[in-house]
């Protein structure tokens, strides 16, 4: 919907030089190699993947701007062609086939692929010109094709299975070879003179339906069977085969011996086969048709084909109406239908070339035009496009009288089935066109034709009036498909093109001659404006409202053309062009809000048109909810803009528009929920505009009667919400509650006499999170204000619908419904308010009895927001009712959804900042939620939300002022958990945790380099480090040792040495069970950190051991911790750490693995045992190393008789490493006694070994 | 839709030429002169005017943009992008040559104009005491331009000097880049 902001072609332009240079390089190096004598020779085999990547992939990028290749083509294509020929000429000398491999491909294959890429990007007609035309290569290539043919036939009898196998050619190869042959047939000599050998009489190949004329040269005899074979293929080679056949047939010498006639007869016969002949595949017919189109096209300037024209026309037309199977097969193919159109087009063009027009020709042309007009409503776009183009080309060649008849026919079809209806009974209402009865496909075809005609300036100026009418209709064309989706964007696109073409092809005078009155579609515009102004206004509307980005851009381009070609005809034309900019319209919300407002500022007539547009399918009727919201608020802005604030009645427009919206609302059907939502959004938008309007009106007041009327409207809408159940209730609830909130300033201005108009703000702003502290004031002001009867009705209605509204769970709806809930509280009397608050508090405090009844998220939101209003509600202990309700619910309900809702409402209100201490326990608990269900780690949602809440809480912790008591308490309580989460394996959690950590970091600390240009560590952290990079993990590890945090936080953290344990608890999960990249990054960071200094190493190791001790019950930490300990052993780091008790480590490991059912855990334990055992004698910093190692060996010995085979294998693996290591030491020390033989381990499948065997092994290896 | 248009434009040999420069440089006069219209009735252009010039079988759609600050609105649109830029310099206005340089270099940095060639008309050379071609090159630091093909021509809109040569340079350059085959 939104057009992309950055353009591919711009990128390509910028980088094209480098790309072209690279391409130039790779073309040479991939195909040739140095021959050792200073020159180069071709490679026989090419590494296919690299070559394709370096060439075809690069070429593909030029698809959009192929001209950039042009300057290089004369160098590249002949070079490729030469290499190809060189390969063909030399390949007979060596026939070595390398071992079957997919990595290498023969050179001719590679070159064909590259050439095909060129053809695809630049067009075959251009590329083929650079191929070698020397006649001597004709036979060479021909025989290569034939040889491949023979090969394919020999190896696999099956034609279809041949591709991509052994020596069979790929379609690219055939395509290029056939294309080349067609080019070589340009040879000026008679083919009979260059055919090397004539075939024998009996060797003449027979082709069904083809009669060989006499004296056919051998070359032709080879080419025709080849081409006719591939013309039936499904791939691209059909095009090349067609080109070859056309070229051959059109040769003068071939025409003379009758080849052309034979081929035409053959193709006609193929299209009209006898009953009994078998039906060919559909591609065959497409190929034959394209051949016919090809010869007709290339003969359109000559009379070569004149004799056949009527016959061809008849048989093609017959085909289109035929009832037999063949016709049906052909007509079911869209490309066949397109080819038929091309055949007829070329045919008619040839016919029209002769100045002599007889009756027969005229009838034929008329039939053809009729056929084109029919094809305009074809189901397939290419066919429609082809038909519209054909029509416009032919119309150019017709005489003026007939041409204008064609235009008339098109315009007439566009008027068929267009109904004009009036929306309301009011007299003078603008008629609205109803396009529901027309065929959108036909309209696309017709609109395209019209635009093509205009582009070629075919229609005479006298027809412009009707053309304007059709274009204006087309510009706003829309229909809903059966599934409700919007169709018709292609019609609008075509209309933009048409207007653009119209603007550039006709003079200002011609266009201005058309009176606005004569154009029925312009009826909604004031009759005084010129037709160009109407067009301009419509284009502005389209550019700001159309749902499709490309159409908005198209309209903007057409507008430029209109204004630039016809200066001073459109009001503020230049300003409009600058406002309705290519980039400004790219994003839809920006188009509707900024562009429309900008244009309205220039002249109100644009605004009026946009407002009309908003009230139609392009605004309120849009299918996209977000767009409806955007248009609703734009509607309000425009009304403010259009209001004449200087006049006596500044609010008249305001009032009118509300009446208009209400009028439209009353006409809606119940099923039109989207429209209802859109209209309510518009209503809210208008009311939102009230504060701005009131300020501009400078003291003039909106009279009370109007306010009462509007409040009455709102009450009516609420009543309607209560009584009616709509299809998508969440939309209605959302829009209605927004409306209620918008009405706040209106009520304030009217009931509070002393309220200054300058202080009015939008309702949604007043009730926003930052300002909730002001709520008590507003409430008390209302309490003392005068009471309007309408207000009371409104309040009571609101109270009625509120339970229903607040129980909705959709995010958007809950947000706005809770704001409406706040409105209810504000409007209620103090006693009433307390009652409601208590009732709601009760509701959210208790967990619902059954799963089916959930407390709506709206309740949580509104309570969190309403907290400032509840100051009077203290219970006995002095704590707040609202806070208590939240805490109570949290403690009784551990449902993930509930917790997320609670946290979300806490963080989107002020309650957290106002009472941080109350919620600290709740937050700490949230950080530790690891609920796992069938859907996986659902607790991560809670952790995620908690982190966000903490980010809100700590929002300005960096300020020196924010050093209240709660800060210390909260940091103490949460910091370790946050460190853990900042290194945990889930990306989502890590991302927000990173944000929280960033809040704690101080701005001042700069990297050691002391380079002033270096960004501070915090900026580096927030801006440049991804949350999965090695640098990120390294920074986390160094966070505290390097004093990266705010000083007052550092003092808190430094008093506790456990930070590393907290960090490690999360870190291990990334380093063990994260995705592969994450494991690599985090492990790299960890080892680097450990190697930096012995202190670091010790810090990490003791933290790991400590976690092992303290987290015994939590497998999610224990298992990765064990794994990482083992990893550090393998990396040779753990052994170097000081002061670790190995015996203790062994003991904790044993405890962890005690009676566990977790295989991963046992295996991790085994790895650690292995590490401990192996470190005997090497770990010089540890305590009790020998004892630990001995214990570890014992444990291994015990585990080798574990009941699970997998565990036993793991143990044996570990022992193998152990014993192998010992042997190596012994060998080095020269005590090669061979007494303990590690090789005793081999040769036995330990997973299924017998007990005695195991026992023997244990004794032998002294593992007891 | 766009590919149809692109093909049609290639076939018709159409180009979009943007005519820019400080105000009072003589852009509109140049266009009028080329079109063969009366050049004595030119008043400052307020906005922009599009004219089509047929030149050697090429259709040059010239967008004559008013001399206020150059506006990005004109740089490209949905249907076409800019193929050539014509920058007009008032060689009698030495005071504002620095402004002129800044504007020009700022314009060339705009990536949406990449791929357009640049013709510079050193205009009003029929007036005595105007800058020479070399002066224009140095003062505008044209040798610093790496991103675009450029060419300077001393011209006069009043006498018509070099105007056609300029057009033919644009067409020749386009032939080389856009309509080669």
Interface residues (C-beta under 8 A of the other chain):
Chain A: X7 X9 X10 X13 X14 X65 X67 X68 X70 X71 X73 X126 X129 X385 X389 X455 X490 X493 X494 X496 X497 X500 X504 X550 X553 X554 X556 X557 X558 X560 X561 X563 X564 X565 X567 X573 X574 X577 X578 X581 X582 X583
Chain B: X1 X4 X5 X8 X46 X47 X48 X49 X50 X52 X61 X63 X66 X71 X72 X73 X74 X75 X76 X77 X78 X79 X80 X81 X111 X112 X114 X115 X176 X177 X178 X180 X181
